[in-house]
Amino acid sequence: MPPATILVVDDDDVILALVRRVLERAGYAVRGATDGHEGLRILFAERPDLVVLDIGLPRHRRLAGAGASSRPQRRAGPDAERPA
């Protein structure tokens, strides 16, 4: 089973790299975006399991609700079963 995918959206490259490193070491697959447009593109194209979002992104405050998923999430860690 592939690891859960997490999308990290932050306009600060240092924060993005730090969060990516921590999550990858924990066993997650991580996609990163440095702005809201790229984050939305990845969100809708790849449907990550979780979005970690800098809610203070300039000009993209509406993204805060865009990542809310209607799919039930029961996973507790990177090796847990993915919902169908």
C-alpha positions in Angstrom: 0.0 0.0 0.0 1.5 3.4 -1.0 1.9 6.0 1.8 -0.6 8.7 2.3 0.0 11.9 0.3 0.1 15.3 2.0 0.1 18.5 0.1 1.9 21.3 1.9 1.2 24.9 0.7 3.3 27.7 2.1 4.9 30.7 0.5 7.9 30.5 2.8 10.4 28.2 1.2 12.2 27.5 4.6 8.9 26.5 6.3 7.9 24.4 3.3 11.2 22.5 3.3 11.1 21.9 7.0 7.5 20.6 7.0 8.3 18.4 3.9 11.4 16.9 5.7 9.5 16.1 8.9 6.6 14.5 7.0 8.8 12.5 4.6 10.8 11.2 7.6 7.5 10.1 9.1 6.8 8.0 6.0 4.4 10.2 4.1 4.6 11.2 0.4 4.7 14.9 0.2 3.8 17.4 -2.5 4.7 21.0 -2.0 3.3 24.3 -3.5 4.5 27.8 -2.9 1.3 29.6 -3.8 -2.4 29.2 -3.8 -2.7 28.7 -7.5 -0.3 25.8 -7.5 -1.8 24.4 -4.4 -5.3 24.4 -6.0 -4.0 22.8 -9.2 -2.3 20.0 -7.2 -5.3 19.6 -4.9 -7.8 19.0 -7.7 -5.4 17.1 -10.0 -3.9 14.7 -7.5 -6.5 14.6 -4.6 -4.0 14.3 -1.7 -5.1 12.7 1.5 -4.4 15.8 3.6 -3.6 19.5 3.0 -1.3 21.4 5.4 -2.0 25.1 4.5 -0.5 28.4 5.5 -3.9 30.2 5.9 -2.1 33.5 5.7 -1.2 33.1 2.0 -1.4 36.5 0.3 -4.5 36.9 -2.0 -5.6 33.3 -1.4 -7.5 33.3 1.9 -10.4 31.4 0.3 -8.2 28.4 0.1 -8.7 27.8 3.8 -12.0 25.9 3.0 -11.0 24.6 -0.4 -9.1 21.6 1.1 -12.0 20.3 3.2 -12.8 16.8 2.1 -16.1 15.1 1.9 -14.4 11.7 2.2 -14.3 10.2 5.6 -10.8 10.0 7.1 -10.0 7.1 9.4 -6.2 6.9 8.9 -4.1 7.2 12.0 -0.6 7.1 10.4 1.3 6.7 7.1 0.9 2.9 7.0 -2.9 2.8 7.7 -5.3 1.6 5.1 -6.5 4.1 2.5 -10.3 4.5 2.0 -11.6 3.2 -1.4 
